[in-house]
Amino acid sequence: MSGPRVGIIGAGQLGRMLALAAYPLGIHCRFLDASADSPGGQLAPIRVAAIDDAEAVAALAREVDVLTFDIENVSAKLLESVVPIVSVRPGPEIVALGQDRLAEKRLFAALGMPTAPHLAIDSAADLATAADRLGWPIVLKARRLGYDGRGQRVVRSHAELTQAWDELGTPPAIAEGWVAFEREVSLIGVRGAQDEIRFYPLTENRHRDGQLDVSIAPYVDDALQAQAESWMSAMLRQYAYRGVLTIEFFLTADGLIANEIAPRVHNSGHWTIEGAETSQFENHLRAIVGLPLGATATRGVVAMKNLIGRMPPREKLLAIGGLHLHDYGKEPRPGRKLGHVTLLDRDRSALTSRLAALEAGLESLQSAGAKSGGA
């Protein structure tokens, strides 16, 4: 088999989009996932096993030239164990930091990045201290294994705080003071084999029920872009990072507040497939196998809308001029990301109008999809 071989732990929609980007480059992908029906299996073979199965991960490592992942909850210790077998990119050290919200806050602080005020919660006594130091409301988050709104609660009283910690299973947690933010933005960057670094423009993200709903790029603010790039550059170089990295920020009246990192390709960068000269998925692959990075310039202004829970009828979506549909091939269920659509335009006001029209009509399209069986 000619061309680099890339192993991907996790065969979800992100893995699927990595495989789609790999084929034109002559890169061959193999997956490890707990389900043979995962989206990545539409494009490349899946070794069916739990992502924390040490033997299965080692077997995958022996079959490929480089190992990566599409989910940040893969065990950092397990990744470390296969480093003698295969190059793991990004590296296990920063993966571990991103999996612990307290370690993540300390990383931000070490790089001079502002964060929300916070307090480690290791016991019931810490709960009593939190309100005195942070005020209300408080965002209580499990330190590990939380994403898409999982593992966190917004609370407004001592009683709610205690109840929330109990509901989360009394794990090691972090209490964060509320940040009065104007919007959330994310920066996606990529570092290659020769310390080559490229950035995509800041992206504005809108959430619904704790999940990303819409991303719009570029968010144009030269000063904020430069500041975010400076912080990310320092992080990429400090950890000799290879691949795509995402940092999510709150934008406040005082500037950017670092929220969290994702050491992988990211949902807020799906727009790059149609909206940038080189997608985040292609650039991640280029970086981890040692190819030159591609240009990250935008092709205009672009909006990405997630399709969650139920797919609207395909023929109705594709009747919308200029819309690009990505169907992940998943079975519908409430709260599940089933696909996304992208709109691209040269004019920001025109894009805003088109997005508003899409969002206004999407509920009726989804209702029609339910009646037709989700075609």
N, C-alpha and C positions, 0 to 999 in steps of 0.2 A: 504494500500500500504506500503510494507516494503522498507527500504532504504531511504536515504535523498532525499528531493525534492528541485531541484534547478530551480529558475526562471531566465530566460535570456532575457534581453531587447535587441532586435535585433536578427533576425533569418537569418542573412547572412551566408556566408561560414564559418566564424569563429564560429558562434553559432552552425552550423551543425557539425563542427569538435569537438566542446565541447560535443555535444550529442553523437557522435560516441565514444568518449572516456569514456563517462559516463556509457554506458550500461554494459561493462564488470565489472564495479565497483559496480553495483547494484544501481546506482544513477538515479533518474527519473527527466527528464527535461521538462519544460514548457516554451514557448516563448511568447513574445509580439512583434508584428511587424505590420507595416502598410499593408503588403501584405500577403495574404494566400498562395501565390506561392513562398515565400522565401525559400531558401535551407534548413533551419532548419525544415520546415514543412514536409520534407521527413522522419523525424525521431521522431518528438514529436509534440503535439498539439500547435497551435498558437492562442493566443488571438489577434484578428485583431483589431488594433487601432494604432493611431499615438504614437510614443515613448514619446511624451510630453503630452499625455492624462493622467491627474492626476488620474482620476477615474479608468482608466484601469490599470495603474501601481499599484495603491493601491489594486485593486482586485487581480492582480497577486501576490502581496506581501502576501496577506492573504492565498494564496493557497500553499505557499512553505515555506521551512525552511531557505533558504538563497537566496538572490537576487544578480545577477551579470549582466554583459552586454558584448556585443561583439562589441560595437561602442563607441568611446570616446566622441561623441557629445551628449550623453544623458544628460539631464539637471541635474546639480549637486544639484540645489535647490529642484528639484523633488525627487531625491534620498534621500536628507536630510529629506524630508517630510514623507517618509515611514520608517525611522529608528525606530520609536516607534512600528512599526508593525513587521518588519523582519530585520535580520542582512543583511547589505549591504556591499559586499566585491568585490573589494577594496572600501574604504570609500569615501564619497562625497568630503572631503576636498582636497585630492590630485587629484581627478577628476577635480575639479574646477581649480586648478593650471595648470593642463595640457591643459585646454581649453583656456587659455589666454597666448599668447606667451610672453607678458611682465612679467606676474607673474611667468611664467616658467623660464625666464632668471634670475629673482630675486631669485628663489629657487636654481638654479644652483650656483649663486654667494654666497649665504648663506652657501653652502656646500663646497665652495672653488673650484668649477669646472669652468675651463676657458670656455668662450663663445665668439662668434663673437662680435665685437664692434657693438653697436646698439643704436637707438634713438627712443623714442616714437613719433608717428605721430598722433596728435590730431587736427591739423589745417593746413591750407595751409602755414602758417608761419613756421611750423616745417619742411615742405618740403624744404624750402629755406636753412634751417640750416643743413639739412642732408648731402648734398654733401661736405660742408666745413669740417664737422667732420669726415665723413666716406670715402670720395673719391669715385671714380667709379671703377667698377660697384657697384650698390646697389641692394640688394634683398629686395623688398617691400612686406610685408606680412600683410594681415588682421590679427588682434590679435586673432580673434575667428573663428572657423568653417573652418579651412583649413587643408586638408590632400591630399595625392596623387597628389601633385602639384597644387591643387586648392587654390584659394585665394592668389596667389603670382605671382610676376613678377620680372624679372631681367631687370634693366634699366641702361642706360649708359649716360644719359644727363638729365638736368633739365626738358626739354620738355617731355621726356619719363617718368620721375618720376611723373610729374603732370598728364599726360594722364593715367598712370597706376593706380594712386589713384582714378581718376574719374571712370575708368573702373571697379574698385573694389567696387564702390558705396560710396566713401569717408568715409570708416569706420574708427574707431579707428584702428591704424595700427602700425607696427614696421618696421623701416628701419634698415637693417643689412649690415655692411660692408662685402665685398666679402672675403671668406676664401679660400685661395689657398691650397686645400686639395689633398692628394694623393689618398685617397679612403674613402668610408663611411663604418663604422662598427657599429654593434649593439651588446648590451649585454642584454640578457634575464636572469632574475633571478626570484626566487619565494620564498616567506616567508610563513611559515605555522603557525599553531595555537600556537606552543610552542617556538616561535622565532627561529624555524629551517629555515635556509636559504641555498638554493642551487643555483648554477649558471651554465648556459650553457656556452660553449666557445664563445668567440667573433666570430661574423659572418661577412664576407665581403659581402656588398650589392652593386649591380650595377643597375642603374636606366635607364629608357628610357621614354622620354616625361613626366617626373615627377612621373612616377610610378615604383615601384620595379619590376625589370625584372628577376634578378638572385641573389640568395644567395648561398654562399659557406662557409662551416664550416668544421673544425675549422680554424680561423685565428690565427696562433700560434705566440704569442709574450708574454712571461711570464710577463714582466714588465707592458705592457699595460693591460693585463688581471687582474693583481693584482690591478692596479690603478683604473680601471673601477669597479671592485668588491668592493673596499673600498668605493668609492663614492656611489654606489648603496646600500651597506649595511647601510650606514648612513641614506640614504633616506628612506629605508624600515623600519628602526627602529624608525626614527623620527615621521613617520605617522602611526605607528602600522599597517603596510600594511599587507593585507592578499590576496594572489593570485600572479599572474604573473605580472611583470613589465618589460617594455622594455625602454632602453635609447639608442638613436641613437647618434653617434659621427661622427665628421669629424676627420680623421687622417691626421695630418700635420707634417711638418719637426720638429715642436716643441712638438709634442705629440697630445693628444686627446683634441678636442674641443666639448663640449656638444652642441647638436643641439636641440633635443626635446625628450619628454617622451611619452610613450603610456601606460596608466594604464590598460592593458588588454593583452590577448594573441595577437600575432603579426605575420604579414605576413612573416617577416624575420625568424620566428621560425617554419615554416611549415616543414622544413627539419627534425625536431626532431621526427616526426611520425615514420619514418623509420630509422633515423640516430642516435637516442639517446636511452638509455635504458628506459627512461620514457619521453613521449612527453610533450611539454609545456601544451597541453590541459589537459592531465591526471593530471599533477602536479598542474595546476590551480584548478581543481576540488578537488583534495586531500586537498589543502590548505584551500579552502573556506568552506569545510564541516568538517574539523578537522581531516583528516586522515594523517598518516605519509607521508612525501614526498618521492618520488621515486628518484633513482639515475639518474644523468644527464650526465653520461659519454657517449662519442660518440662511435659508432660502426664502425668507420673508418672515411673516408673523404666523404663529401656528398655535392651535388649541388641540388638546387631547382630552377626550371624555371617556371615562371608564363605563363599561356596561356590566352592571352588577345584579346578580340574582336571577335575571331572566333576559334572554336575547330577544330583541325586537325582530320582526320578520326581515330577513336578509334583503328581499327585493325592495322593501320600503326604504331601508337605509341606503341602498345603493342607487336609489332614484334621486338622492340628494346630490346635487352637482358638486363635484370636487371633494366628496367625502371618501376617505380611505378606511376600509373596514378590516379589523383584525379579529378573527374568531378563533379562540383558543381550543375549541373542540372539547369543552368540558360539559358535563351534565349540569343542568341548572339546579341551584338551591339557594335559599335566602342568604344574602351576604357574600356570595361567591363571585369573584371576578371572572367573568366569562369571555370578555373581549374588550376592545376599545375602538374608538373611531378617532380620526384625525382630520382637522380642517386646516388648510393652508391658504394664505392670502398675502398679497403685497401691501394691502392697506389695513391698518389696525382697526379703524372704525368699521370697515366692511366685515372683518373677521368677527368683531364683537357682535355685530348684527346677526351674522350667520350662526354664531354659537348660541345666541339667545333664541333664535328660531328653532335650532336643533333641540335645545333643552325644553322649550315649550311644547314641542311635538313628541318628545321621546316617551312621555308617559302613555300617550295614546298608542304609540307604536308598540310599546311593551305589552299593553293590554291586548292589542291585536295579535301579538306573538303568543300570548297565553291561549287565546282562542284557536289559533292555528297549530298549536303544539310546539311553539318555539322554533319555527323553521329557520 
